[in-house]
Amino acid sequence: MHPTNMSALLALQCFEVLFLFLHDWIPLGTLNDLRGVSTVDSFGKRVAVTLISSAPFAVGLVASVIYFGRPYPNWLFLWLWISYGFLFCGILQAWWIPYLFRPQPERAARYEVMFGATHAFLPQRNGIRVNTLHVIFHAATFALLIVLGVVSAQQGWPKSW
């Protein structure tokens, strides 16, 4: 077990959890548009979505802190792989497949209201402009899966139950 890899995994989990908890609530200049998000989703819906979408990652983060510096148990590896695997699949389905391959006009219209005023360096495609903050989040999620793969291999996961 290499402490640098464990630290990287923990740091990426912290970023992911902070992003999920805060990106719709804390003003980040041109990286987010709180007014646009609140136009589309009510306060109650944003609270529910934030709590529901953040909970599995917060559980994984807390468990990772508890086991930091020690081998992760099988259940924690499984938790992290399932939760971040589903997150990455959701990212692909919600952002990159519509952006690159399959137009989804309703989603594009919703994203335009929520994220149209945010900074983006990628051009609009199929009506979707993936903003900079989400590109950073998506890249961090991908990096987390790579680091999780390295840590899993280093710890010999999956181990026999």
Disulfide bonds with the S-S distance in Angstrom:
none
